[in-house]
Amino acid sequence: YEVSAGQATDTVLKIPAVYHGRDVSAVATAGFRMYECTEVILPDSITTIGTNAFEYCSLSKITLSNNLTEMGQTAFADCENLVSVDIPASLKEIPFYAFCDCSALSNVTLHEGLEVIGANAFWVCRSLSSVSIPTTVTEIGGSAFASSGLTSAVIPGNVVTLGASAFAFCENLTYVKIAPGLKYLGGGAFYGCKLLTEMQQIELPDGILEIGGNPLAETPVYTNAADDAAKNKTFFT
């Protein structure tokens, strides 16, 4: 079975693992969209969370299945009260807009085994000040953490692609370290990060094969370097 809100009114939802003798294996597309609750507990029988499943839901706490393998786009988008989420090791990809605009989200736990952090996954999560990216991640999508509250970005060596605007407008970001292994650095990856003022705050590896449009555009570190080049009449790109 797949589960949806139906006529439920409980504020704490504990989804059963078995219903009428059959496993409950999925949360339906838009199954709990805009549902008024404080907590949702998913059993380990759940392997799939559908698109928009909990979008605009009032929940503040979610317990995910340890066997979750698929999560739909915008599954938890605009859950403004959600404070913490532990993504199980079974999930390989956090999809497009999965937790975007979760303004209270301050604690995100990611486990080894995760491979892709999708585009806009944590966009506008302004309470999110830190996150540890697993070494198994190979791709961070465009705007994945844009406009979040991150204070540092440490990118492990298995990450091959860092998408455009991945950390754009992270106005609290003061330190960036990218381990060797990155091949593509997207345009505007750190666009508008106004606390990046010195090159010592940014560690970029050798071996990057392609860089999109200026990844440091509209940051003080780039503006200052451009101004210095203009004063000294030296070539600057």
MARVO-438023 format. One line per 4 residues: number of its first residue (from 1); their letters; for each residue x, y, z of N, C-alpha, C. Coordinates in steps of 0.05 Angstrom, whole numbers, plus 5000, padded with zeros to 4 digits. Example, Ala and Ser with C-alpha at 12.3 -4.5 7.8 and 13.67 -1.06 7.14 Angstrom:
# MARVO-438023
1	as	5264:4886:5156:5246:4910:5156:5264:4934:5156  5257:4955:5142:5273:4979:5143:5258:5001:5157
***
This chain:
# MARVO-438023
1	yevs	5016:4976:5000:5000:5000:5000:5017:5025:5000  5005:5047:4990:5017:5074:4995:4997:5089:5012  5008:5107:5028:4991:5120:5048:4988:5150:5042  4964:5160:5049:4959:5189:5046:4941:5197:5070
5	agqa	4936:5223:5072:4923:5233:5096:4894:5223:5099  4880:5222:5076:4852:5213:5077:4836:5230:5096  4823:5218:5116:4807:5233:5135:4822:5236:5162  4848:5232:5162:4863:5234:5187:4862:5262:5199
9	tdtv	4862:5263:5225:4863:5289:5239:4884:5289:5261  4898:5268:5265:4919:5267:5286:4941:5287:5281  4951:5299:5302:4973:5317:5299:5000:5303:5301  5001:5279:5313:5024:5262:5312:5017:5237:5296
13	lkip	5029:5234:5273:5022:5212:5255:5043:5190:5257  5035:5167:5265:5052:5144:5265:5041:5124:5244  5055:5124:5221:5045:5108:5198:5050:5079:5204  5030:5061:5200:5034:5033:5205:5052:5020:5184
17	avyh	5067:4999:5192:5083:4985:5173:5067:4965:5156  5045:4955:5168:5028:4936:5155:4999:4945:5157  4984:4943:5135:4956:4950:5135:4941:4927:5120  4921:4916:5134:4906:4894:5122:4923:4872:5111
21	grdv	4945:4866:5126:4962:4844:5119:4983:4850:5097  4984:4875:5088:5003:4882:5067:5022:4905:5077  5046:4904:5067:5065:4925:5074:5057:4952:5064  5061:4973:5081:5058:5000:5072:5085:5010:5063
25	sava	5088:5012:5036:5115:5016:5025:5120:5044:5014  5099:5061:5012:5103:5087:5000:5085:5108:5012  5094:5133:5011:5077:5156:5017:5069:5167:4990  5043:5171:4987:5032:5179:4961:5041:5207:4952
29	tagf	5041:5211:4926:5045:5238:4916:5026:5258:4928  5036:5279:4940:5020:5299:4954:5003:5287:4976  5011:5265:4986:4995:5250:5006:4988:5266:5031  5007:5282:5040:5003:5298:5065:5008:5327:5059
33	rmye	5006:5335:5035:5011:5363:5028:4991:5382:5043  5003:5401:5056:4988:5421:5072:4974:5409:5096  4982:5386:5105:4970:5373:5128:4979:5387:5154  4961:5390:5173:4967:5403:5198:4975:5382:5219
37	ctev	5001:5381:5225:5010:5362:5245:5036:5372:5257  5045:5359:5278:5070:5367:5291:5093:5347:5286  5085:5321:5282:5105:5301:5279:5095:5278:5261  5114:5267:5245:5107:5244:5228:5129:5223:5233
41	ilpd	5120:5198:5238:5139:5176:5242:5133:5155:5220  5153:5151:5203:5151:5132:5181:5164:5105:5189  5150:5083:5184:5162:5057:5190:5184:5049:5170  5199:5029:5177:5221:5021:5159:5211:5006:5134
45	sitt	5185:5001:5133:5173:4989:5109:5172:5009:5086  5173:5035:5092:5170:5055:5071:5196:5057:5056  5194:5054:5029:5218:5057:5012:5216:5082:4994  5191:5093:4991:5187:5115:4972:5170:5137:4985
49	igtn	5179:5161:4982:5164:5185:4989:5158:5200:4963  5133:5204:4957:5125:5215:4932:5130:5245:4929  5128:5255:4905:5131:5284:4899:5110:5300:4915  5119:5322:4927:5102:5340:4943:5089:5326:4967
53	afey	5100:5304:4975:5086:5288:4996:5080:5303:5021  5098:5320:5031:5094:5335:5055:5097:5365:5050  5095:5374:5026:5099:5402:5020:5079:5419:5035  5088:5441:5046:5072:5460:5062:5060:5447:5087
57	csls	5071:5425:5096:5061:5412:5120:5071:5427:5144  5056:5427:5166:5064:5442:5190:5082:5427:5208  5090:5403:5201:5106:5386:5219:5132:5399:5228  5140:5393:5252:5165:5403:5263:5185:5380:5265
61	kitl	5176:5355:5264:5194:5332:5268:5185:5310:5248  5205:5298:5235:5200:5276:5217:5220:5254:5223  5210:5229:5226:5227:5206:5228:5225:5190:5203  5247:5189:5187:5247:5176:5161:5253:5146:5164
65	snnl	5244:5131:5145:5249:5102:5144:5279:5097:5139  5290:5077:5152:5317:5069:5148:5322:5055:5121  5300:5049:5107:5301:5035:5082:5292:5052:5059  5291:5078:5064:5282:5097:5043:5302:5097:5020
69	temg	5292:5093:4995:5310:5093:4972:5302:5114:4951  5278:5125:4953:5269:5145:4934:5253:5167:4947  5260:5191:4941:5245:5215:4951:5238:5232:4927  5213:5240:4925:5204:5257:4903:5212:5286:4906
73	qtaf	5211:5300:4884:5217:5329:4885:5198:5344:4904  5209:5365:4916:5194:5382:4935:5179:5366:4957  5190:5343:4964:5177:5326:4984:5171:5340:5010  5190:5357:5019:5186:5372:5045:5189:5402:5040
77	adce	5185:5411:5017:5188:5440:5011:5169:5456:5027  5178:5479:5037:5162:5499:5051:5150:5487:5077  5163:5468:5089:5155:5459:5116:5169:5478:5136  5156:5500:5142:5169:5523:5156:5175:5517:5185
81	nlvs	5163:5496:5196:5168:5489:5225:5188:5467:5228  5196:5454:5207:5214:5431:5208:5241:5440:5218  5251:5428:5240:5275:5437:5253:5299:5418:5247  5294:5392:5245:5315:5373:5242:5307:5350:5224
85	vdip	5327:5340:5209:5322:5317:5192:5347:5300:5190  5343:5274:5192:5365:5254:5190:5359:5238:5165  5375:5243:5144:5371:5229:5118:5384:5202:5120  5370:5180:5117:5381:5153:5121:5402:5147:5099
89	aslk	5421:5129:5107:5442:5121:5089:5432:5107:5064  5408:5096:5065:5396:5082:5042:5389:5100:5018  5386:5126:5024:5378:5145:5003:5403:5155:4988  5404:5151:4962:5427:5159:4946:5425:5187:4935
93	eipf	5401:5198:4932:5398:5225:4921:5377:5240:4935  5384:5265:4944:5365:5284:4954:5355:5300:4930  5330:5299:4923:5321:5310:4898:5317:5340:4898  5311:5350:4874:5305:5378:4868:5285:5389:4888
97	yafc	5293:5412:4901:5275:5427:4919:5265:5410:4943  5279:5389:4950:5268:5371:4971:5262:5385:4997  5280:5403:5006:5275:5417:5032:5277:5447:5028  5271:5457:5005:5275:5485:5000:5255:5502:5017
101	dcsa	5265:5524:5026:5249:5543:5042:5238:5531:5068  5253:5513:5079:5247:5503:5106:5262:5522:5125  5249:5544:5132:5263:5566:5145:5273:5560:5173  5262:5541:5187:5271:5534:5214:5291:5511:5215
105	lsnv	5296:5499:5192:5313:5475:5191:5342:5483:5199  5351:5472:5222:5377:5479:5232:5396:5456:5235  5385:5432:5233:5402:5408:5237:5396:5387:5215  5415:5383:5197:5412:5363:5176:5435:5343:5178
109	tlhe	5428:5317:5181:5448:5296:5183:5448:5280:5157  5471:5280:5144:5474:5265:5119:5494:5242:5124  5488:5219:5112:5505:5195:5118:5521:5186:5094  5543:5172:5099:5558:5160:5078:5539:5142:5061
113	glev	5542:5143:5035:5524:5128:5017:5508:5148:5000  5504:5172:5010:5491:5192:4994:5509:5200:4971  5498:5203:4946:5514:5208:4923:5508:5235:4910  5483:5244:4911:5475:5269:4897:5459:5286:4916
117	igan	5467:5311:4918:5450:5332:4931:5439:5349:4909  5413:5346:4904:5401:5358:4880:5399:5388:4880  5392:5398:4857:5389:5427:4854:5368:5438:4873  5375:5460:4886:5357:5475:4904:5348:5458:4928
121	afwv	5362:5436:4934:5353:5418:4955:5349:5432:4982  5367:5450:4989:5366:5465:5014:5366:5495:5010  5355:5503:4988:5353:5531:4981:5336:5547:5001  5346:5569:5010:5333:5587:5029:5327:5574:5056
125	crsl	5345:5555:5064:5344:5544:5091:5361:5562:5109  5350:5584:5117:5366:5605:5129:5376:5599:5157  5364:5579:5170:5373:5571:5197:5394:5550:5196  5400:5540:5173:5420:5519:5170:5448:5531:5169
129	ssvs	5463:5529:5192:5489:5542:5193:5512:5523:5187  5507:5497:5189:5529:5478:5183:5517:5451:5173  5533:5438:5157:5525:5411:5147:5551:5397:5139  5552:5371:5146:5575:5355:5138:5568:5339:5113
133	iptt	5583:5344:5092:5577:5330:5066:5592:5304:5066  5578:5281:5062:5592:5255:5062:5612:5253:5040  5632:5236:5044:5653:5233:5024:5643:5218:5000  5620:5205:5001:5609:5191:4978:5594:5208:4958
137	vtei	5590:5233:4965:5576:5252:4947:5593:5258:4924  5582:5256:4899:5596:5262:4875:5586:5287:4861  5562:5296:4868:5550:5319:4854:5534:5336:4874  5538:5362:4873:5522:5381:4888:5509:5399:4867
141	ggsa	5483:5398:4865:5469:5412:4844:5468:5442:4846  5459:5454:4825:5456:5483:4824:5438:5494:4846  5448:5515:4860:5433:5528:4881:5425:5509:4904  5440:5487:4907:5433:5467:4927:5432:5479:4955
145	fass	5450:5497:4962:5450:5510:4988:5448:5541:4986  5439:5550:4964:5438:5579:4959:5420:5593:4980  5428:5616:4988:5412:5632:5007:5407:5618:5034  5424:5599:5040:5422:5585:5066:5439:5600:5087
149	glts	5439:5590:5112:5454:5603:5133:5481:5592:5137  5492:5576:5119:5518:5563:5123:5540:5583:5128  5558:5576:5147:5581:5592:5153:5606:5582:5140  5606:5556:5132:5629:5545:5118:5620:5524:5098
153	avip	5636:5519:5078:5630:5498:5058:5655:5482:5054  5655:5457:5063:5677:5438:5059:5668:5416:5040  5680:5416:5016:5671:5398:4995:5691:5375:4993  5682:5350:4998:5701:5328:4997:5710:5320:4969
157	gnvv	5731:5304:4968:5745:5298:4943:5730:5282:4922  5709:5268:4930:5694:5253:4910:5674:5271:4894  5670:5295:4903:5652:5313:4888:5665:5322:4862  5653:5314:4840:5663:5320:4813:5650:5346:4803
161	tlga	5625:5350:4809:5610:5373:4799:5598:5389:4821  5604:5415:4821:5592:5434:4839:5576:5453:4822  5550:5452:4823:5533:5466:4805:5533:5496:4807  5522:5509:4787:5519:5538:4786:5504:5548:4810
165	safa	5514:5569:4822:5501:5583:4845:5497:5564:4869  5513:5543:4871:5509:5523:4893:5508:5535:4920  5525:5555:4925:5526:5569:4951:5521:5599:4948  5508:5607:4927:5504:5635:4922:5487:5648:4945
169	fcen	5494:5673:4951:5479:5689:4971:5479:5676:4999  5499:5660:5005:5503:5650:5032:5517:5672:5047  5502:5690:5059:5513:5715:5069:5529:5712:5095  5528:5688:5107:5544:5682:5131:5569:5666:5125
173	ltyv	5573:5659:5100:5595:5641:5092:5622:5656:5094  5640:5644:5110:5666:5657:5115:5689:5639:5106  5684:5613:5100:5706:5595:5093:5696:5574:5073  5713:5569:5053:5707:5550:5032:5732:5532:5028
177	kiap	5729:5506:5029:5751:5488:5023:5740:5466:5004  5753:5464:4980:5745:5444:4961:5769:5425:4958  5765:5399:4964:5786:5380:4963:5792:5373:4933  5817:5364:4927:5823:5355:4900:5804:5334:4890
181	glky	5796:5336:4865:5777:5317:4853:5756:5332:4837  5750:5357:4845:5730:5372:4830:5738:5377:4802  5720:5372:4783:5725:5376:4754:5710:5400:4743  5685:5404:4753:5669:5426:4743:5660:5444:4766
185	lggg	5667:5469:4764:5658:5490:4783:5638:5508:4769  5614:5507:4778:5593:5522:4764:5594:5552:4767  5583:5566:4748:5583:5595:4748:5569:5606:4772  5580:5627:4784:5568:5639:4807:5564:5621:4831
189	afyg	5582:5601:4834:5579:5582:4855:5578:5595:4883  5593:5617:4886:5593:5632:4911:5585:5661:4907  5568:5665:4888:5559:5692:4880:5546:5706:4905  5555:5730:4910:5542:5747:4930:5547:5739:4959
193	ckll	5568:5722:4963:5575:5715:4991:5592:5737:5002  5579:5756:5015:5592:5782:5022:5613:5780:5043  5615:5758:5058:5636:5756:5079:5661:5743:5068  5662:5735:5043:5686:5725:5031:5703:5749:5021
197	temq	5721:5758:5038:5735:5783:5033:5765:5778:5026  5776:5755:5034:5804:5750:5030:5808:5723:5016  5828:5721:4998:5833:5695:4985:5840:5673:5004  5850:5680:5028:5857:5659:5047:5832:5644:5057
201	qiel	5809:5656:5052:5784:5643:5061:5774:5622:5041  5787:5620:5018:5778:5602:4997:5801:5584:4988  5797:5558:4991:5817:5538:4983:5806:5523:4958  5817:5529:4935:5809:5516:4910:5831:5496:4901
205	pdgi	5824:5472:4892:5844:5453:4885:5854:5456:4857  5877:5445:4851:5886:5442:4823:5869:5420:4810  5869:5420:4784:5856:5399:4769:5827:5404:4760  5817:5428:4766:5790:5435:4756:5791:5438:4726
209	leig	5774:5424:4712:5775:5424:4682:5758:5446:4670  5737:5454:4684:5719:5474:4672:5707:5491:4695  5708:5517:4690:5696:5536:4708:5675:5552:4693  5651:5553:4704:5630:5569:4691:5635:5598:4695
213	gnpl	5614:5615:4691:5617:5643:4695:5628:5649:4723  5641:5670:4727:5656:5677:4751:5643:5665:4777  5655:5645:4789:5643:5633:4813:5644:5651:4837  5661:5673:4837:5663:5691:4860:5651:5719:4854
217	aetp	5634:5720:4833:5623:5746:4826:5608:5758:4850  5610:5784:4852:5596:5799:4873:5604:5791:4901  5629:5782:4904:5640:5778:4931:5662:5798:4935  5667:5807:4959:5689:5826:4964:5716:5816:4955
221	vytn	5721:5790:4957:5747:5780:4949:5752:5785:4919  5732:5782:4903:5735:5787:4875:5735:5817:4868  5718:5832:4881:5717:5861:4876:5743:5874:4884  5754:5866:4907:5779:5877:4916:5802:5871:4897
225	aadd	5802:5846:4888:5824:5839:4869:5821:5854:4843  5796:5858:4834:5792:5873:4809:5800:5902:4813  5794:5914:4836:5802:5941:4841:5832:5944:4842  5846:5925:4855:5875:5926:4857:5887:5924:4829
229	aakn	5876:5907:4812:5886:5904:4785:5883:5930:4769  5860:5943:4773:5855:5968:4759:5875:5990:4768  5880:5991:4794:5899:6011:4804:5927:6006:4794  5935:5980:4793:5962:5973:4784:5964:5969:4754
233	ktff	5941:5973:4740:5940:5970:4711:5952:5943:4703  5942:5922:4717:5950:5895:4710:5926:5880:4699  5932:5859:4684:5911:5843:4672:5897:5826:4693  5871:5825:4691:5856:5811:4712:5832:5798:4700
237	t	5827:5771:4706:5803:5757:4697:5790:5743:4720
***
